[in-house]
Amino acid sequence: MTGALASVVIPVFNGERYLGEAVASVRAQSYRPVEVIVVDDGSTDGSADIARSIPGVRVLEQERGGPAVARNAGATAATGEFLAFHDADDLLPPDKLDCQIGYLLDHPEVGCVLGRQELMLEPGVEMPDWAKLAPEFAEQRPDIVELGAVPLISMVMRRSLFVECGGFDPAYVHGEDADYLMRARQRAPVVTLDSVVLRRRIHAGNLSHDVSALRTGTFRVLRDHARRLRAADAQSDGEGTSR
């Protein structure tokens, strides 16, 4: 498919082992045109050198700020009408952007599209606890068993929505993607497709192996979101009373 420019932002911190493959999977997209932006988040390995060696890739370098800061920097530099994010250790199927941008083009009211993931287990690495479905949950969500989970970072959105939402909140070390999507849903519909749009690599260095930190981060995001909703409701009720 050929359409408006799509920008794909790849934050990386000491990810030289997989970065080349991650970028290659973006460059292999059947959708055109695609802008690839790699944000080196203070790496001490050869990540930035690898990124600079790949033709057509824009490379931004910054001091270590974390994934949210790096994604925001890439999104600010992006010039595409559509915006996607990709982790430096994962792969994209070649039809990802075709699939998700095609949906956005067919549904102008939708602001953001998610999809399913396929897990790729590295040799010698056990499946992490977060990726294992409890039997009772598997009964409740047979779609995940059949089609795969829905990774929040699979999002492809209109860049205008990203600007309106203000980007990722760097106050969240974990859960910044969940926080962003909750804010995005308040402004435009967010849709999940059943197509696999991310091949997620499971290896020893995954940040997501820290299950306790993930749970704490997710709880904080949900708590803060509930507080914002209550505050908005209280303000709305107060305005109604004043009238």
N, C-alpha and C positions, 0 to 999 in steps of 0.2 A: 504494500500500500504506500502511496505517496500522498503527503498532506503537509500540514503546518509543521514547523520545526519542533522536535521533541528534545528536551534537555535531560540527560541522565547524570545525576550527581553520585559520585563514588567517594565516600570518606574512607581514609585508610590511616591506620596507625600500626607500623611495623608489620605490614602485610605482604612483604615481598614474595613470600612463597606462593601465594595464589593470585596476586593482583593481575598478572599478565593474562591469566585465563579469564578472570572476571571481566576485564576490559574487552577481551576478544569476544566474549559472549554478547556484549553490548554492540560492538562493531558488526557482529554477524546478524543483527536484526533485519528482518525482511522489510520493516517499515523504514521509510526515508522521508526527510532527512533527520539525522540524529546528531546532536551535540553531546560530546562526552567530556565531563568535567571531573577531574580527580582532585580531591582536597587532601593534601598530606598534612595530617594533624600532629606535627611534631615528631615524626618517625626518626628513629636512630639507626634504622637499617637502610637498605637500598630502595625502599618503596618509591621515593620521589624520582630517583634515577630511572627506574623501570618505567614509570609513568611518562617521563619526558622522552623516553626512547621510542614511544609508540606514536606514529604519525597521526596528526589530527586531534590529539588529546590536549585539552587545556589543563594545565596543572597550576593549582594554587597551593601555596605553602604558608603554614601558620604555626604559631606556638601551640603546644598541646592544650586543647580546650574541651575535648570530648566529642562524641558523635553528633550531639545536637548542634553545637557551635559549628562543626565542620559542615554539616548538611545545610545549615543556614547560610554559611559563606558561599557554598556552591550554588544554592538557589538564588542568592542575591546576584551572583555573576551570570546566571543563566539568562538566555535570550529567547528560549523557546516558548511557544504558546502552551505546550504541555510539559509537565515536570514529573520525573520519576527518580527514585532513589534505589541504589544497589549497593549491597555490602561487598567489601573487597575480597571475601573468601567464598562467595556464592556464584552461581551461574544462572543465566537467563535462557529459557528456550527461545529459539529464533523468532517465534511468532508472538512474543509477549506484547510488544508495543502495538502490533497490528490488532491484536485481540482487544486490548484495553482502550486504546485510542479510538479504535473503530466503534466501540460502545459509546464513548463520550461524544463522538461525532453524530451517532444515530440518536442520542438522548441528550439534547442540549441543556436540559434541566438538571442533569447529574453533574456533580462537581468532582467526584473522586471515585475510582474503581479499584477494588481489590480482587485477588484471585487466590488460587490454591497453591500449595507447595508440595514438592517431592523431596524427600530427605535422601541425602547421599552420605553414607557412613564410611568414613576413612578407615583403612585397614588398621586393626588393633585397637580401635576405639569402640567402647560400648555405647549403646543407645542411652542418652541421658534421661533422667527421670521426667523432665518436662515434656519429653517427646513420647512418653508412654501413656496410653489411654487407659484409665481405670475401667474395669468391666462395666460398672454402672454408668459411667459417662459415655462409653462406647454404645450402650443401649440407647441413651438419650440422643446421641449425635451420630447416627449411622452414616451420615453424609461425610463426616471426617474420616471414618474408617474406610469408606469407599473412594473418596475424592481427595483426601488430604486436608490438613489444617489450613487456616487462613492467616498467613503472616501479615502483620500490619504494615511491614516495610515493603510489601508488594504493591503499595499504592501507586497509582498513576493519576495525576490530577491536572486540572487547569491551573496554570501558574497564577492566574488572577485570584483563585481561591486561596492559594498559599499566601499571597501577599495580604489578602484580607484577614486571614487568620493570624498573621504575625509570625509564622514559622514555628519551629520547635522550641520548647521552653528548656533552656540549659540547666534550670534548677533541678530537673529530674535526671539523675544518673541512669536510672532504668525507668522505662515506661513513658519516655518522651513521645514515642510514636502513638501510644494509646491516648495520651493527653491531647495530642494534635488532632487525632481523628474525632475525639469527643467535641472539640471546638469546631471542627469542620462540619460535623453533622448538624450543628445549630445554624449553619449558613446555607448548606446545599445538601441534597441527597447523596449518600455514599452507598455504592452498590458492590456486592460480591459476586463474581462470576465463578462458575464451576470449572473453568479451565486452569490447568497448571501453568503458572506464570513465573515460578521461582523454583530453582533447584538449589536447595539449601544444604551446604556442606557441613557435616558434623565432624569436628576434629577436636583435639585436646585443648586447643587454645580458644574455643568459643567463649565469649562473654556470657552466653546464656546458660553455661553449665552452673553458674552460681544461682541455684534455685532460690535460696533464701533471699538474696538481694533482689531477684526478680519479683518474688512475692511481696516483699516490703515496698518496692517501687510501685507495683501495680496497686497495692492497697492505698498508698499515698495519692496516686493519681485519682482513684475512684473517690476517695475522701474529699480531695480538693474540688473535684467536679461537683459532688453533691453539695458542698458548701456554696459554690458559685450559683448553682440552681436555686438553693434556698434564698440566697441573698437577692437574686433577680426576682424571685416570686414575692419576697417581702417588699422590694422596691415597687413592683407592679401594684401590689395591694395598697401600698401607701399612696401612690399616685391616684388610684381609684377612689380612695377615701377622701383625698383632698379635693377631688372634683365635686 
